[in-house]
């Protein structure tokens, strides 16, 4: 009896927590699938790395992940322009079952076949800040593109836009190209 009461209480608490989670906004326009995640936590680690954790509700399920932005961005002016890009590195990180559910939802929305997808613990990426220095993302919206190399083969290479507006508490996970759908899922999932 105690076990069933406890299970009922824990189940109700989990349902209430999911219901209270802000919704992840999914936009499907012009053939692209884009996500706007509520930022849950921003941390500046001792080595200068900025960690951004996102969490929300998607289709009634809790989803989330974390992204690390490493320090030491290198500015490069675009030839023939006043604009610059900022090259550095980052990492997509699993936060557990929330990330598994996100990868599953991503695969489903992308039309990528396969069963349940389990997220890799972390995936390193080359990152470019697009005319905005990622080191200053705490004070200004920052547009970035992540490059995932996979196993180094052409079939594993993928790109995705990850844009941060930390003042508004939003992190965007935006599709770059439909040809990267399957490789992106393969890069992020085991």
Buried (B, 14 or more C-beta within 10 A) or exposed (E): EEEEEEEEEEEEEEEEEEEEBEEBBBEEEEEEBBBBBBBBEBEEEEEEBBBBBBBBBBEEBBBBBBBBBBBEBEEEEEEEEEEBBBBBBBBBBBBEBBBBBBBBBBBBBBEBEEEEBBBBEEBBBBBBBBEBBBBEBEEEBBBBBBBBBBEEEEEBBBBBBBBBBBEEBBBBBBBBEEEBBBBBBBBBBE
